[in-house]
Amino acid sequence: MKTILEEAVTGQRRSVIAASLLGAAYQAGEAAVPLIIGVVVDEAVRTGAGGRLALWIGVLAAVFLVLSLSFRLCLRFSEAASHRAAHDLRTRLATRVLAADGGVGGRLSGELAAIATGDAQRVGQVNLALPTAFAAVVGLLVGAVALLRVSLVLGLLVLVAAPVLLLATHLLGKPLERRSDAEQDRAALASGVAADLVAGLRALKGIGAEATAAHRYRRTSRSSTAAAIRAARSRAWLDGSVLALTGTFLAVVALVGGRLAAAGSITVGQLVAAVGLAQFLLWPLSVFSWVTGLLAQGRASAARIGEVLAAPPAVPPGSAPPPDPVRGRVELVDVVSGTLRGVSLTAEAGELLGVVARDPADAVSLLAVLARDVDPVAGSVTLDGVPLAGLEGAARRSAVLVAAHDADLFEGTVRENVAAGGPLVAEAMAAARIDDVARALPDGLDTAVSARGRSLSGGQRQRVALARALAAAPPVLVVHDPTTAVDAVTEVSLAAGIRRVRAGSTTIVVATSPALPAAADRVVFLADGVVVASGAHADLVADEDYRLAVLS
């Protein structure tokens, strides 16, 4: 099985190969420049013939033209391969994170965002590093061969020293790889904590937990900073060490070349060529530090991406199609999951069923099994007699829509957010009283909504989210506390609107406010993880526990 790094490279192999060949042509041209200059010098000193001098100057100009074009095209192909590979990884990560089966290792949303951006970019940059490394190797070989033609001693010196330098660079890059992994891991965690704190800022202020949250982020941020400093030190150590090694090597080449010229073993032009080649070799040798750093960071990031992509699903995928047509009968039989301890209830086709849970944890556990975020430990959940666990993901979500209490809105207008739900836009807007929301906004239904709907008040956001869910018109709709941020009069109106729009379709309303259960055909009361009562709201209010749950 290919690793993430291999897939990133092989997926862009044409661009990587083209960039490598063009980079090699560029390096060969760079190596040829000092040789041609040496020839020009020898021609000028030995013959002084203007025609031959002009010929070689023309050759030099042509070489510069070729190496310039090769460099530009090499950079274009390698950058394109880098960005396309990063984009492909971001797409795969987004698909995995948004998959219906869930299961991404329990990572925070901000942490996943950091992996999909920073780590994907680092893996993509491997496609920039590989052509550069190939070009550097070609440059070293061409430089060594050129030096062999100038002097056997200088050429052998390069051929022997270059592999030693490459091995030393690889070994020196090992600490950077380890510390880059830690750096990205801490940075992603800090991003995740920050994103969660910002998303829950109102709640934190409401319970007076700002100081505790700030302390938690400060501790995480300091850990991230320390990891980044350690990685930077490793990078600095790598760069400095490689620079010292290459500088020493080039000094030796220059010293040997000078002694050979002084002894008359090489001509003045060959000395110029040797010095030029020694200077040229500085880039191929020093670039290995940069390449090693990118490869080390790429390997560490690829491992983190692989962990997310390979994370087992929270629930096994189903493959069966839904019933045709979907009547909408939902049945739970002895379901044990979370805080539920053997819940059995049925929502008949076309029924508006209210569910009141004395403990909010019971409501959350019930919604989790209906949305199939988890599968029950025991018992079964069926749709028209077909196990929910066996249905194919997209088909199941089309048949059973679970609208969460804290559903986020998208960037766009109010109208666009509702229309994103489905076909019943006008009816859904009327049911959710979006006209009231529009009157309070500067541009009405065309008012821009910020990310997650933060520019709207809590009640406005709830009504837009409710309208979006109603507009989807699924065979089975499950809504959770859709009216907690609105006044009692509006709540009664919304309950009537839900009943009107969902007439003939199965609707399960999980709520504790009295208006919604009062509008339901039947109400199921959950307490201590089991069903303790079922009947009409008007009859159940005689029970003290139920009355406290909906009227408190």
ChimeraX attribute file (.defattr): number of C-alpha atoms within 10 A of each C-alpha:
attribute: neighborCount
match mode: 1-to-1
recipient: residues
	/A:1	5
	/A:2	8
	/A:3	11
	/A:4	19
	/A:5	23
	/A:6	13
	/A:7	14
	/A:8	25
	/A:9	23
	/A:10	15
	/A:11	15
	/A:12	19
	/A:13	14
	/A:14	13
	/A:15	22
	/A:16	27
	/A:17	20
	/A:18	16
	/A:19	31
	/A:20	27
	/A:21	18
	/A:22	25
	/A:23	28
	/A:24	26
	/A:25	22
	/A:26	27
	/A:27	29
	/A:28	21
	/A:29	22
	/A:30	23
	/A:31	28
	/A:32	24
	/A:33	21
	/A:34	26
	/A:35	26
	/A:36	20
	/A:37	19
	/A:38	22
	/A:39	20
	/A:40	21
	/A:41	19
	/A:42	18
	/A:43	17
	/A:44	15
	/A:45	12
	/A:46	9
	/A:47	10
	/A:48	13
	/A:49	11
	/A:50	10
	/A:51	9
	/A:52	14
	/A:53	18
	/A:54	12
	/A:55	12
	/A:56	16
	/A:57	16
	/A:58	12
	/A:59	14
	/A:60	20
	/A:61	12
	/A:62	13
	/A:63	18
	/A:64	17
	/A:65	12
	/A:66	16
	/A:67	22
	/A:68	16
	/A:69	14
	/A:70	21
	/A:71	17
	/A:72	14
	/A:73	17
	/A:74	28
	/A:75	19
	/A:76	15
	/A:77	22
	/A:78	28
	/A:79	20
	/A:80	19
	/A:81	26
	/A:82	26
	/A:83	18
	/A:84	18
	/A:85	27
	/A:86	25
	/A:87	17
	/A:88	15
	/A:89	26
	/A:90	21
	/A:91	14
	/A:92	15
	/A:93	23
	/A:94	15
	/A:95	12
	/A:96	19
	/A:97	20
	/A:98	12
	/A:99	14
	/A:100	20
	/A:101	19
	/A:102	19
	/A:103	21
	/A:104	22
	/A:105	14
	/A:106	11
	/A:107	13
	/A:108	19
	/A:109	19
	/A:110	19
	/A:111	23
	/A:112	22
	/A:113	19
	/A:114	20
	/A:115	27
	/A:116	23
	/A:117	17
	/A:118	17
	/A:119	29
	/A:120	27
	/A:121	21
	/A:122	23
	/A:123	31
	/A:124	31
	/A:125	25
	/A:126	30
	/A:127	34
	/A:128	27
	/A:129	25
	/A:130	21
	/A:131	26
	/A:132	27
	/A:133	21
	/A:134	19
	/A:135	24
	/A:136	26
	/A:137	19
	/A:138	22
	/A:139	27
	/A:140	25
	/A:141	20
	/A:142	21
	/A:143	29
	/A:144	26
	/A:145	19
	/A:146	21
	/A:147	27
	/A:148	18
	/A:149	14
	/A:150	21
	/A:151	20
	/A:152	13
	/A:153	15
	/A:154	23
	/A:155	20
	/A:156	15
	/A:157	18
	/A:158	22
	/A:159	17
	/A:160	11
	/A:161	12
	/A:162	20
	/A:163	11
	/A:164	10
	/A:165	18
	/A:166	17
	/A:167	11
	/A:168	15
	/A:169	24
	/A:170	17
	/A:171	13
	/A:172	21
	/A:173	25
	/A:174	16
	/A:175	17
	/A:176	28
	/A:177	24
	/A:178	16
	/A:179	23
	/A:180	26
	/A:181	23
	/A:182	21
	/A:183	25
	/A:184	24
	/A:185	21
	/A:186	22
	/A:187	24
	/A:188	26
	/A:189	25
	/A:190	26
	/A:191	24
	/A:192	20
	/A:193	21
	/A:194	23
	/A:195	17
	/A:196	15
	/A:197	18
	/A:198	11
	/A:199	13
	/A:200	12
	/A:201	14
	/A:202	12
	/A:203	13
	/A:204	16
	/A:205	11
	/A:206	10
	/A:207	8
	/A:208	11
	/A:209	12
	/A:210	16
	/A:211	11
	/A:212	11
	/A:213	16
	/A:214	13
	/A:215	11
	/A:216	15
	/A:217	19
	/A:218	14
	/A:219	13
	/A:220	18
	/A:221	19
	/A:222	13
	/A:223	18
	/A:224	22
	/A:225	16
	/A:226	14
	/A:227	21
	/A:228	19
	/A:229	14
	/A:230	18
	/A:231	23
	/A:232	16
	/A:233	15
	/A:234	22
	/A:235	23
	/A:236	13
	/A:237	16
	/A:238	25
	/A:239	21
	/A:240	13
	/A:241	16
	/A:242	23
	/A:243	17
	/A:244	13
	/A:245	16
	/A:246	21
	/A:247	15
	/A:248	12
	/A:249	21
	/A:250	21
	/A:251	14
	/A:252	15
	/A:253	21
	/A:254	20
	/A:255	12
	/A:256	16
	/A:257	25
	/A:258	17
	/A:259	12
	/A:260	17
	/A:261	17
	/A:262	13
	/A:263	10
	/A:264	10
	/A:265	14
	/A:266	18
	/A:267	17
	/A:268	17
	/A:269	23
	/A:270	25
	/A:271	23
	/A:272	23
	/A:273	25
	/A:274	30
	/A:275	22
	/A:276	21
	/A:277	26
	/A:278	25
	/A:279	16
	/A:280	21
	/A:281	25
	/A:282	16
	/A:283	15
	/A:284	22
	/A:285	25
	/A:286	20
	/A:287	18
	/A:288	22
	/A:289	23
	/A:290	19
	/A:291	23
	/A:292	27
	/A:293	25
	/A:294	24
	/A:295	25
	/A:296	25
	/A:297	26
	/A:298	27
	/A:299	22
	/A:300	25
	/A:301	28
	/A:302	24
	/A:303	17
	/A:304	19
	/A:305	24
	/A:306	14
	/A:307	13
	/A:308	20
	/A:309	21
	/A:310	13
	/A:311	16
	/A:312	14
	/A:313	16
	/A:314	17
	/A:315	15
	/A:316	13
	/A:317	14
	/A:318	17
	/A:319	14
	/A:320	16
	/A:321	14
	/A:322	21
	/A:323	15
	/A:324	7
	/A:325	9
	/A:326	15
	/A:327	18
	/A:328	26
	/A:329	20
	/A:330	24
	/A:331	21
	/A:332	21
	/A:333	15
	/A:334	18
	/A:335	23
	/A:336	23
	/A:337	21
	/A:338	17
	/A:339	17
	/A:340	24
	/A:341	18
	/A:342	18
	/A:343	19
	/A:344	17
	/A:345	18
	/A:346	15
	/A:347	21
	/A:348	17
	/A:349	19
	/A:350	18
	/A:351	22
	/A:352	28
	/A:353	25
	/A:354	29
	/A:355	25
	/A:356	28
	/A:357	25
	/A:358	20
	/A:359	14
	/A:360	16
	/A:361	15
	/A:362	22
	/A:363	23
	/A:364	18
	/A:365	19
	/A:366	25
	/A:367	20
	/A:368	18
	/A:369	21
	/A:370	23
	/A:371	19
	/A:372	23
	/A:373	16
	/A:374	20
	/A:375	21
	/A:376	22
	/A:377	12
	/A:378	13
	/A:379	16
	/A:380	20
	/A:381	25
	/A:382	19
	/A:383	25
	/A:384	19
	/A:385	12
	/A:386	18
	/A:387	17
	/A:388	25
	/A:389	24
	/A:390	16
	/A:391	21
	/A:392	16
	/A:393	21
	/A:394	15
	/A:395	15
	/A:396	22
	/A:397	16
	/A:398	15
	/A:399	22
	/A:400	24
	/A:401	21
	/A:402	20
	/A:403	21
	/A:404	19
	/A:405	18
	/A:406	14
	/A:407	17
	/A:408	15
	/A:409	22
	/A:410	18
	/A:411	15
	/A:412	15
	/A:413	19
	/A:414	28
	/A:415	21
	/A:416	18
	/A:417	21
	/A:418	29
	/A:419	20
	/A:420	14
	/A:421	20
	/A:422	16
	/A:423	15
	/A:424	18
	/A:425	23
	/A:426	14
	/A:427	17
	/A:428	30
	/A:429	24
	/A:430	16
	/A:431	25
	/A:432	30
	/A:433	20
	/A:434	22
	/A:435	13
	/A:436	15
	/A:437	20
	/A:438	17
	/A:439	11
	/A:440	11
	/A:441	15
	/A:442	10
	/A:443	12
	/A:444	17
	/A:445	20
	/A:446	14
	/A:447	16
	/A:448	21
	/A:449	21
	/A:450	14
	/A:451	12
	/A:452	15
	/A:453	24
	/A:454	15
	/A:455	13
	/A:456	18
	/A:457	11
	/A:458	15
	/A:459	17
	/A:460	23
	/A:461	24
	/A:462	25
	/A:463	25
	/A:464	26
	/A:465	26
	/A:466	30
	/A:467	30
	/A:468	28
	/A:469	27
	/A:470	29
	/A:471	23
	/A:472	20
	/A:473	21
	/A:474	23
	/A:475	21
	/A:476	27
	/A:477	23
	/A:478	22
	/A:479	20
	/A:480	22
	/A:481	19
	/A:482	27
	/A:483	25
	/A:484	16
	/A:485	16
	/A:486	16
	/A:487	10
	/A:488	14
	/A:489	9
	/A:490	17
	/A:491	20
	/A:492	17
	/A:493	15
	/A:494	25
	/A:495	22
	/A:496	19
	/A:497	22
	/A:498	24
	/A:499	19
	/A:500	13
	/A:501	18
	/A:502	22
	/A:503	13
	/A:504	15
	/A:505	20
	/A:506	23
	/A:507	29
	/A:508	20
	/A:509	24
	/A:510	26
	/A:511	25
	/A:512	27
	/A:513	19
	/A:514	20
	/A:515	21
	/A:516	30
	/A:517	25
	/A:518	17
	/A:519	22
	/A:520	23
	/A:521	15
	/A:522	19
	/A:523	26
	/A:524	22
	/A:525	21
	/A:526	22
	/A:527	19
	/A:528	14
	/A:529	23
	/A:530	20
	/A:531	19
	/A:532	12
	/A:533	15
	/A:534	17
	/A:535	15
	/A:536	18
	/A:537	24
	/A:538	11
	/A:539	10
	/A:540	18
	/A:541	16
	/A:542	10
	/A:543	10
	/A:544	9
	/A:545	13
	/A:546	22
	/A:547	15
	/A:548	12
	/A:549	19
	/A:550	19
	/A:551	10
	/A:552	9
